[in-house]
């Protein structure tokens, strides 16, 4: 069968139209031979989001933003997502608007809910979230820092003003004078340190001898401590405590009148008898000294002995005592 020129022309025109449609779709990022899933999401503000912006899932590009329209009823922006993936996206998944970098525009990433097994059908609307980009985060943090910096600058300005008021001509002269005196003090301190070094150098031998003697004393003290440790001072102290306890008991018995010594020390009658006996012995000795003939009578010519007369108590001696 021979094709006429009209049929060839028609086939060429139809092929050109199809090729144009395919090329236009290809340039828009849509493949005519691929099944796409269309989902929607609403935002109050899409900021720098543009059509053909990529849509990612865990960092993998699975589609793009097809178009952005305004919902006349709610005033929100309706974003149409064209997805090409076999990954199961549930109805409760979220579409988050975020900024991947400082230079690039906004993108949308799908945050899937794995636990939800009900898949989103073509044409359904997903929930939306907005993540702050790096610029917004820095802006939120820089603002309080800027306020504190302004406050600090105001305080610095006040401080500088106060210093200018204090540091007048007289104050500046006083500071210069204080610095000069401080320099003189440091110079004197340097001289004193040099003198001290020379003294230490000249008496280095004596200092070494003192240190050596101190080491010997410490060694002797160590030996003495070892000797005291070996002497068992604890046993000696215990024996001393026992002896003192016995002496204390003995003194208690003496004070309480127990035993012969205690009775001798605490018996008033014995003391009175001894005192009386001593007094009578003193009178007897005095009488013997004054009148010896009463006790010793030697007669050469045979005279009779005089009768004994009891001595009278000497009032003077009694009074003296």
C-alpha positions in Angstrom: 0.0 0.0 0.0 1.5 3.3 -1.1 1.1 6.2 1.3 0.1 9.4 -0.2 1.8 12.7 0.5 -1.1 13.9 2.6 -0.9 10.9 4.9 2.9 11.4 5.4 2.3 15.0 6.1 -0.3 14.2 8.7 1.9 11.6 10.4 4.8 14.1 10.5 2.6 16.8 12.0 1.3 14.4 14.7 4.8 13.2 15.5 6.0 16.8 15.7 3.1 17.7 18.1 3.8 14.6 20.3 7.6 15.4 20.3 6.8 19.0 21.3 4.5 17.9 24.2 7.2 15.4 25.4 9.9 18.0 25.1 7.9 20.6 27.0 7.1 18.0 29.8 10.7 17.0 29.9 11.9 20.5 30.3 9.4 20.9 33.1 10.8 17.8 34.8 7.8 15.6 34.1 8.1 12.3 32.3 5.1 11.3 30.3 5.8 7.6 30.6 6.1 7.7 34.4 3.2 7.5 36.9 3.3 10.4 39.4 1.5 10.8 42.7 0.1 14.3 43.4 -0.2 15.5 47.0 -1.0 18.9 48.4 0.1 20.8 51.5 -0.9 24.2 52.8 1.4 26.9 54.4 0.8 30.3 55.8 3.9 31.6 54.1 6.2 29.8 51.7 8.9 32.6 51.8 11.4 31.7 49.1 9.8 28.5 47.9 9.5 28.4 44.2 8.0 26.0 41.6 10.2 23.1 40.6 11.9 23.1 44.1 12.9 19.6 45.0 10.9 17.4 47.4 13.2 15.1 49.5 12.7 12.0 51.7 15.6 11.4 54.1 17.8 13.5 51.8 16.7 11.7 48.6 14.9 13.7 45.9 11.6 12.0 45.2 9.8 14.8 43.4 9.3 18.5 43.0 7.0 21.3 43.7 4.7 21.5 40.7 2.9 24.8 41.4 1.9 27.1 44.2 -1.6 28.7 44.3 -3.5 30.8 46.8 -6.6 29.3 48.5 -9.1 32.1 48.2 -11.2 30.7 51.0 -8.5 30.5 53.8 -5.9 32.8 52.3 -3.3 30.1 52.7 -0.8 29.0 50.0 -1.6 25.6 48.4 1.5 23.8 47.2 1.1 20.9 44.8 3.7 18.2 45.2 4.5 15.9 42.3 6.1 12.7 43.7 7.8 9.8 41.9 8.5 7.1 44.5 7.4 3.7 45.6 8.0 4.5 49.2 4.8 4.2 51.2 3.8 7.6 52.4 1.1 7.5 55.1 -1.7 10.0 55.6 -0.2 11.3 58.9 3.1 12.1 57.3 4.3 15.7 57.4 5.6 18.0 54.7 8.2 20.3 56.3 9.3 23.5 54.7 13.0 24.1 55.4 16.1 25.9 54.1 19.0 23.5 53.2 21.7 26.2 53.1 22.3 29.9 53.4 22.4 30.5 49.7 19.8 28.1 48.2 16.0 28.7 48.4 13.4 26.7 50.4 12.7 23.0 49.9 10.2 20.6 51.2 11.0 17.3 52.9 8.6 14.5 53.7 8.7 13.3 57.3 7.1 9.8 57.1 5.1 8.2 59.9 6.2 4.5 59.6 3.7 3.3 62.2 0.7 4.5 60.3 -0.1 1.9 57.6 -2.9 3.9 55.9 -1.3 5.3 52.7 -2.1 8.8 51.3 -4.0 8.6 48.1 -3.4 10.7 45.1 -4.8 14.3 45.6 -4.9 14.2 49.4 -3.4 17.0 51.6 -0.6 16.3 54.1 0.1 18.1 57.3 2.6 20.9 57.2 5.4 22.1 59.4 8.0 24.9 59.1 11.6 24.5 60.3 13.6 27.6 61.0 16.6 28.0 58.7 20.1 28.9 59.8 19.5 32.6 59.1 16.3 32.7 61.2 18.0 30.8 64.0 20.9 33.1 64.0 18.6 36.1 63.8 16.7 34.9 66.9 19.9 34.3 68.8 21.6 37.5 67.6 18.8 39.8 68.8 19.2 39.1 72.6 23.0 39.3 72.1 22.5 42.7 70.3 20.4 43.9 73.2 23.0 42.9 75.8 25.8 44.4 73.6 23.9 47.7 73.5 23.5 47.6 77.3 27.2 46.9 77.7 28.1 49.7 75.4 25.9 52.1 77.4 27.6 50.9 80.6 31.0 51.4 79.0 30.0 54.9 77.9 29.0 55.7 81.5 32.2 54.3 82.8 34.3 56.3 80.3 32.4 59.4 81.2 33.0 58.8 84.9 36.7 58.2 84.3 36.9 61.4 82.3 35.3 63.2 85.2 37.7 61.6 87.7 40.9 61.8 85.7 41.2 65.5 85.5 44.6 67.3 85.3 45.3 66.7 89.0 44.2 63.1 88.8 46.5 62.5 85.9 49.4 64.1 87.8 48.6 61.9 90.8 48.6 58.7 88.6 51.9 59.7 87.1 53.3 60.3 90.5 52.0 56.9 91.8 53.6 55.2 88.8 56.9 56.9 89.4 56.8 55.9 93.1 55.9 52.3 92.0 58.9 52.3 89.7 61.2 53.4 92.5 59.7 50.7 94.8 60.4 48.0 92.2 63.9 49.3 91.7 64.5 49.2 95.5 63.0 45.7 95.6 65.4 44.7 92.9 68.3 46.0 94.8 67.2 44.2 98.0 66.8 41.0 96.1 70.4 41.4 94.8 71.7 42.1 98.3 69.8 39.0 99.6 71.3 36.9 96.9 74.8 38.1 97.8 74.2 37.4 101.5 73.0 33.9 100.6 76.1 33.3 98.4 78.5 34.5 101.1 76.8 32.4 103.8 76.2 29.4 101.7 78.5 27.2 103.7 76.9 28.1 107.0 73.4 27.5 105.6 74.5 24.1 104.4 75.9 23.4 107.9 72.6 24.4 109.5 70.7 22.2 107.1 73.1 19.3 107.9 72.6 19.9 111.7 68.9 19.9 111.2 69.1 16.6 109.3 71.1 15.1 112.1 68.6 16.4 114.7 65.8 14.9 112.7 67.7 11.6 112.5 68.3 11.7 116.3 64.7 12.5 116.9 63.7 9.6 114.7 66.0 7.3 116.7 64.6 8.6 120.0 61.0 8.0 118.8 62.0 4.5 117.8 63.5 3.9 121.2 60.4 5.2 122.9 58.3 3.0 120.7 60.3 0.0 121.6 60.2 0.9 125.3 56.6 0.1 125.5 55.4 3.3 127.1 51.9 2.0 127.2 52.9 -0.8 129.7 54.8 1.7 131.8 51.9 4.1 131.9 49.5 1.3 132.9 51.9 0.2 135.7 52.1 3.8 136.9 48.4 4.1 136.9 48.1 0.9 139.0 50.7 2.2 141.5 48.9 5.5 141.8 45.6 3.7 142.3 47.1 1.7 145.2 48.6 4.9 146.8 45.2 6.5 146.4 43.6 3.5 148.2 46.2 3.6 150.9 45.6 7.3 151.6 41.9 6.7 151.6 42.3 4.0 154.2 44.5 6.3 156.3 42.0 9.1 156.2 39.1 6.8 157.0 40.9 5.3 160.0 41.3 1.8 158.7 44.3 -0.3 159.9 46.9 0.5 162.6 48.3 3.6 160.9 44.9 4.9 160.2 43.8 4.5 163.8 47.0 6.1 165.1 46.4 9.1 162.8 42.7 9.5 163.6 42.5 8.4 167.3 42.2 11.6 169.4 42.4 9.7 172.8 45.8 8.3 171.8 47.0 11.8 170.9 45.7 13.2 174.3 47.4 10.3 176.2 50.7 10.9 174.4 50.5 14.6 175.1 49.7 14.0 178.8 52.5 11.5 179.1 55.0 13.8 177.5 53.9 16.6 179.9 54.3 14.3 183.0 57.7 13.1 181.8 58.8 16.7 181.3 57.7 17.5 184.9 59.6 14.5 186.3 62.8 15.4 184.5 62.5 19.0 185.8 61.9 17.8 189.3 64.9 15.5 189.1 67.1 18.4 187.9 65.9 20.7 190.7 65.8 18.2 193.6 68.1 15.3 192.8 68.3 14.4 196.5 64.7 13.3 196.4 65.7 10.4 194.1 69.4 9.8 194.9 70.4 9.9 198.6 74.0 9.0 199.5 75.0 9.5 203.1 78.6 9.1 204.2 77.9 9.7 207.9 74.8 7.6 208.3 72.2 10.3 208.2 68.6 9.3 207.8 66.9 9.7 204.4 64.5 12.5 204.1 61.0 11.6 203.5 59.8 11.9 199.9 57.7 15.0 199.0 55.7 15.0 195.8 56.8 17.8 193.5 54.4 20.6 192.8 53.5 21.5 189.3 55.6 24.4 188.0 53.3 27.1 187.3 55.8 29.0 185.0 56.5 26.0 182.9 52.8 25.2 182.7 52.0 28.7 181.7 54.7 28.7 179.0 53.3 25.6 177.5 
